Amino acid sequence: MPDPQITPDILLRAYAMGIFPMADGRDDPEIHWIDPRLRGIMPLNGFHLSGSLARRIRQGGFQVTADRDFTGVVEACAMREETWISHRIQTLYEALHRLGHAHSLEVWDGDALIGGVYGVTLGAAFFGESMFSRRTDASKIALAYTVHRLNAGGFRLFDTQFLTPHLASLGGQEIPRAGYHRMLAAALATQASFDPVGYSPSAGAVSAGVSGRTQDSTQTS
């Protein structure tokens, strides 16, 4: 039987210790705690925005929102042949979202959700959990807007857990566990905001990698 004692508070404490949950499938009742020897991170000043992606962002034709459909993003990320996002883990993330410790960024084409990213926030650390794409470049656009938002909000760590070839192509790096824990401790010692006051990312600023704060938390491109 699964341990019934895991609560959102315990989950946050696990993240603060540098470990995160995974499951063996959508219906797996067990939660496995992971602490990789090598940790993936996305340097917030080192996101690689290719010329083609920058042009795609400037061209627009999509809308980017934050926390408009957290459940939709998590479910889209879980809709894979093999997934670590079990129903139990999703329930915990939704509880963290209600508490203000989990957030999503969505990319829309009209009313269609075409891409997104979600993660957990604690102090000035953003623990990126998963992303998805239903259109070409949608997840890259979501990631570019996420990095821009994290910079504007004062975040110091973007944890990607593992380094995939996709993340490496965008500037992701792999660091030893000890180095990660030092970065995590520094990030937890300060505060950041996923929705900074007056924040309104323009397509031009995101495509240029320029952080800024203006007047709203969503942007239609």
Backbone torsions as a table, in degrees:
resi	resn	phi	psi	omega
1	MET	NA	143.5	179.2
2	PRO	-69.0	150.3	177.2
3	ASP	-67.4	117.6	-176.8
4	PRO	-82.0	-1.0	-170.5
5	GLN	-90.4	-6.0	-179.2
6	ILE	-71.5	121.3	-178.0
7	THR	-119.3	166.8	175.5
8	PRO	-55.3	-36.7	179.9
9	ASP	-66.1	-41.8	177.3
10	ILE	-63.6	-39.2	178.8
11	LEU	-62.2	-42.4	178.0
12	LEU	-64.2	-38.5	178.0
13	ARG	-65.2	-35.5	177.3
14	ALA	-64.1	-44.9	178.0
15	TYR	-60.5	-39.9	179.7
16	ALA	-64.9	-23.2	177.4
17	MET	-89.6	-5.4	178.6
18	GLY	92.0	14.5	177.8
19	ILE	-116.7	156.2	-177.9
20	PHE	-141.8	160.5	-174.7
21	PRO	-92.5	149.7	170.8
22	MET	-146.4	159.3	175.4
23	ALA	-129.1	169.1	-178.3
24	ASP	-91.9	2.0	178.9
25	GLY	171.5	171.5	-176.1
26	ARG	-58.9	-36.4	-175.5
27	ASP	-101.8	9.3	180.0
28	ASP	-70.1	122.4	-179.8
29	PRO	-80.2	-13.1	-176.8
30	GLU	-89.1	152.0	173.9
31	ILE	-117.0	127.7	-179.5
32	HIS	-107.9	132.6	-176.8
33	TRP	-96.2	128.7	-172.1
34	ILE	-115.7	134.1	175.6
35	ASP	-138.6	83.5	-171.9
36	PRO	-63.7	147.8	175.3
37	ARG	-66.6	-37.0	174.3
38	LEU	-116.1	131.8	-173.6
39	ARG	-113.2	138.2	175.6
40	GLY	-87.2	134.8	174.4
41	ILE	-136.0	155.8	172.2
42	MET	-112.4	105.1	178.7
43	PRO	-57.4	126.1	-175.4
44	LEU	-68.8	-18.0	174.5
45	ASN	-104.8	12.4	-175.9
46	GLY	-131.3	20.1	177.4
47	PHE	-66.5	127.3	-176.4
48	HIS	-90.5	107.0	179.0
49	LEU	-100.2	103.8	-178.6
50	SER	-67.6	161.1	178.5
51	GLY	-60.3	-38.9	-179.0
52	SER	-68.5	-38.4	178.1
53	LEU	-69.5	-39.5	177.4
54	ALA	-60.4	-42.0	178.1
55	ARG	-64.9	-40.0	180.0
56	ARG	-62.3	-40.6	178.8
57	ILE	-66.1	-42.4	179.8
58	ARG	-66.8	-32.5	-179.8
59	GLN	-65.3	-30.2	176.7
60	GLY	71.0	-144.5	-175.8
61	GLY	86.9	11.6	178.8
62	PHE	-142.9	166.6	175.8
63	GLN	-121.8	140.8	177.5
64	VAL	-116.2	130.3	178.5
65	THR	-130.6	165.0	176.0
66	ALA	-122.3	130.7	175.5
67	ASP	59.7	26.2	176.7
68	ARG	-82.2	-34.4	-178.3
69	ASP	-146.2	68.5	-178.2
70	PHE	-59.1	-48.2	-178.4
71	THR	-61.5	-40.0	179.4
72	GLY	-62.3	-38.3	179.2
73	VAL	-68.2	-45.9	-179.9
74	VAL	-61.2	-44.2	-178.9
75	GLU	-66.1	-37.9	177.7
76	ALA	-64.9	-39.0	177.9
77	CYS	-65.7	-30.8	-177.7
78	ALA	-83.1	-13.4	-175.3
79	MET	-82.6	66.8	177.9
80	ARG	-130.9	160.5	179.9
81	GLU	-60.0	-39.0	173.5
82	GLU	-122.1	125.0	-178.4
83	THR	-139.1	148.3	174.6
84	TRP	-98.9	-3.5	-177.2
85	ILE	-90.7	92.8	178.9
86	SER	-77.3	166.2	175.9
87	HIS	-59.4	-37.2	-179.9
88	ARG	-65.9	-44.1	178.2
89	ILE	-65.1	-40.1	177.6
90	GLN	-59.9	-41.5	179.0
91	THR	-60.3	-40.8	177.8
92	LEU	-65.2	-41.7	178.2
93	TYR	-63.5	-39.7	179.4
94	GLU	-64.6	-35.0	175.3
95	ALA	-66.1	-41.8	176.5
96	LEU	-62.6	-36.9	178.3
97	HIS	-62.5	-43.7	178.9
98	ARG	-63.8	-29.0	179.2
99	LEU	-85.5	-3.1	179.7
100	GLY	85.6	15.4	-178.5
101	HIS	-111.8	7.5	174.7
102	ALA	-141.0	138.4	-172.8
103	HIS	-139.7	157.4	177.1
104	SER	-130.5	154.9	171.6
105	LEU	-126.9	127.9	-173.1
106	GLU	-115.5	145.8	173.0
107	VAL	-116.2	128.4	-174.3
108	TRP	-121.5	146.8	164.8
109	ASP	-117.6	97.2	-170.9
110	GLY	65.7	-123.5	178.9
111	ASP	-94.5	3.0	-177.2
112	ALA	-92.9	126.0	175.7
113	LEU	-80.5	112.5	-172.1
114	ILE	-110.3	-9.4	179.4
115	GLY	-171.5	162.8	178.9
116	GLY	178.9	167.8	178.5
117	VAL	-137.7	144.9	170.1
118	TYR	-140.1	157.7	-179.4
119	GLY	-167.1	179.1	-178.3
120	VAL	-109.0	140.7	177.8
121	THR	-116.8	140.9	177.7
122	LEU	-154.8	120.8	-173.8
123	GLY	59.6	-127.4	176.9
124	ALA	-108.1	30.2	177.3
125	ALA	-112.3	136.3	173.3
126	PHE	-116.2	118.2	-179.9
127	PHE	-97.7	95.8	-178.2
128	GLY	-69.1	123.6	-175.4
129	GLU	-94.3	-49.7	-177.0
130	SER	-165.5	163.7	174.5
131	MET	-145.5	162.6	-179.4
132	PHE	-145.6	163.4	179.7
133	SER	-146.4	131.0	174.6
134	ARG	-112.1	-2.8	175.9
135	ARG	-138.6	157.2	179.0
136	THR	-54.5	128.6	175.8
137	ASP	72.0	2.5	-175.9
138	ALA	-63.3	-40.7	179.7
139	SER	-70.9	-33.2	176.8
140	LYS	-66.7	-39.7	176.7
141	ILE	-62.8	-44.7	178.8
142	ALA	-60.0	-41.2	-179.0
143	LEU	-68.2	-40.0	178.5
144	ALA	-61.9	-43.9	178.3
145	TYR	-67.8	-34.4	177.8
146	THR	-65.3	-47.1	178.8
147	VAL	-60.2	-42.4	179.1
148	HIS	-61.1	-44.2	-179.8
149	ARG	-64.7	-42.5	-179.5
150	LEU	-64.2	-40.8	176.2
151	ASN	-62.0	-44.2	-179.2
152	ALA	-65.2	-31.5	-177.0
153	GLY	-87.7	-0.8	176.3
154	GLY	86.5	20.6	178.6
155	PHE	-72.5	151.9	-177.5
156	ARG	-118.0	-13.3	-177.5
157	LEU	-143.0	128.5	171.8
158	PHE	-117.2	100.4	-178.2
159	ASP	-87.7	122.0	177.2
160	THR	-103.9	4.7	177.9
161	GLN	69.9	-67.5	176.6
162	PHE	-119.1	159.8	176.5
163	LEU	-104.2	112.4	175.9
164	THR	-96.2	161.6	175.4
165	PRO	-56.3	-36.5	179.2
166	HIS	-61.7	-47.8	179.9
167	LEU	-67.7	-36.9	178.4
168	ALA	-61.5	-37.3	179.8
169	SER	-67.1	-19.0	-179.5
170	LEU	-101.1	5.1	176.9
171	GLY	111.3	0.0	180.0
172	GLY	-62.5	150.9	-179.0
173	GLN	-131.3	164.8	176.8
174	GLU	-120.5	129.9	-178.0
175	ILE	-129.6	155.1	178.5
176	PRO	-64.2	156.0	-177.8
177	ARG	-55.1	-43.9	-177.7
178	ALA	-62.5	-42.0	177.7
179	GLY	-64.4	-38.8	177.8
180	TYR	-62.2	-44.6	-178.1
181	HIS	-63.9	-33.0	175.5
182	ARG	-66.6	-43.6	177.8
183	MET	-63.5	-40.2	179.9
184	LEU	-63.2	-45.7	-180.0
185	ALA	-59.2	-41.6	179.1
186	ALA	-65.5	-39.0	-179.6
187	ALA	-69.5	-36.5	-179.2
188	LEU	-73.0	-16.9	-178.1
189	ALA	-81.7	-3.1	179.7
190	THR	-134.9	176.6	-176.4
191	GLN	-119.8	150.4	176.5
192	ALA	-142.4	169.7	-179.2
193	SER	-130.0	129.5	175.6
194	PHE	-74.9	-18.8	179.8
195	ASP	-129.2	69.1	-176.2
196	PRO	-63.3	145.3	-178.7
197	VAL	-57.5	131.4	176.0
198	GLY	76.5	13.3	-175.4
199	TYR	-82.2	127.5	176.5
200	SER	-148.9	97.1	-175.1
201	PRO	-75.9	125.8	173.7
202	SER	-88.6	153.8	178.2
203	ALA	-59.5	-36.7	-179.9
204	GLY	-64.4	-43.1	-179.5
205	ALA	-67.3	-42.2	180.0
206	VAL	-65.7	-42.4	-178.2
207	SER	-68.5	-23.1	177.9
208	ALA	-93.3	-6.9	-178.1
209	GLY	73.7	22.8	-177.2
210	VAL	-95.9	124.4	178.3
211	SER	-84.4	143.4	178.0
212	GLY	-166.5	167.0	178.9
213	ARG	-128.6	127.8	174.8
214	THR	-127.7	-98.3	-170.2
215	GLN	-137.9	0.1	179.2
216	ASP	-151.2	166.9	-175.5
217	SER	-101.6	1.5	176.6
218	THR	-129.9	161.9	-177.3
219	GLN	-147.8	129.4	171.5
220	THR	-97.7	123.9	-177.8
221	SER	-99.0	NA	NA
